[in-house]
Amino acid sequence: MKRSSKIRVYLADDHMLFRKGLIRLIQSFRRIGEIREASNGKELIRMIQESPPDVALVDLHMPVMGGEEVCEWIEKNRPEVKVVMLTMEDAEEYIQQLISLGAHAYLSKGAPPEEVEKAIYAVVDKDFYHNELVMRALRNFTIQVNRVRRDAPQFTKRELDIIRLICEEYTMKEIAGRLDLSESTVQNQRAAIMDKMAVKNTAGLVKFAFTKGLVK
């Protein structure tokens, strides 16, 4: 989806040097507008209650309130806010859990600047950012649960095509072009798919598709 306005970003991290450095980096990105900062999750939630951003960059481990609690609160109260989790942890169980909680992206604090920019744009334009950390965790989770197809809801061929294209990171507009459909039709189909899956966002859709064997 093309946006005419700049992206509003909030950043929550308890390490001031890291936070200030990341803010300076994000300010250099072409599509970024307002940036606000918090030192913990409670401060971030107060800011979101006052005026929600487009994207919240959230440190996983913070005093007072950490990233998992923030992610849960946003999913329940402000699901339109896209959550990008920041951490030094690369354990797959953390990634799987955070995706289940509604995180739209998962970034290592050692990620290069271009990946930070790419992730912010992806969660705004596509609702989810796939990187190797996330995709590896999803693939391995699929192997662990060994629970595919037989207990999944039934999908039409068109729905399966849309699911697979979403998982391949196509936008709604790009999917519409590939399937010769209107963008509004694709949006409605995606809503129906998510209803069948009982998920709330694209991150949930992608995880469901992997764990049920709908994509490889």
C-alpha positions, 0 to 999 in steps of 0.5 A, a space after each residue: 500500500 502506498 502512503 502519502 504521509 510519513 511514518 510515525 515511529 516510537 522506540 522503547 529501549 532502556 539503554 540510552 546510548 543504543 536508543 539515541 543511536 538508533 533514533 539518529 539512524 531512523 531519522 535518516 530514513 526517507 519515509 520516516 516522520 515523527 520519532 518518539 522514545 521511551 525507556 520502558 514498556 509502560 512509558 511506551 504504552 502511555 505514549 501510544 494511548 495518547 497518540 498511536 504511531 504507525 510502528 513501535 520498535 520495542 526492546 524485548 528485555 526492559 525493566 518495569 515492562 518488557 517487550 512481551 507484555 507490550 506486544 500483548 497489550 498492543 495486540 489487544 488494545 491497538 492492533 493497528 500499531 505494527 510491532 518490531 521486536 528488538 533483541 540480542 536473543 536469536 533463540 527460535 522459541 522466543 521468535 515463535 512466541 513473539 509471532 504468536 503474541 502478534 509481533 510483525 517483525 523480529 530484528 537482532 540489535 546487530 542488524 545492519 541499518 538497511 535491514 532496519 529500514 527495510 523492516 519498518 517499511 515492510 510492516 507498514 506496507 505488507 504487515 509483516 517482515 520476513 527475515 532469515 531468523 523468522 523464516 528459520 524459526 517457522 520452518 523448524 516449528 513446523 517440523 516440531 509440531 508435526 501437525 499439518 493439513 488434517 486439522 486445518 480448515 479447508 481453503 479454496 484454490 484461490 485462497 491457497 494462492 493468496 496465502 502462498 503469495 502473502 507468505 512470499 511477501 507480495 503486497 495486496 496490490 501485487 497479488 491482485 495483479 498476479 491473480 487478475 483480481 481487484 485489490 479490494 477483492 484480495 483484501 476481502 479474501 485475506 480477511 476471510 482467510 484470517 477469519 478461517 484461521 482465527 488469526 488477527 494479522 499477517 504474522 499470524 497468517 504466515 505462522 498458521 500457513 507454515 505450521 499447517 503445511 499450507 506452504 513449504 
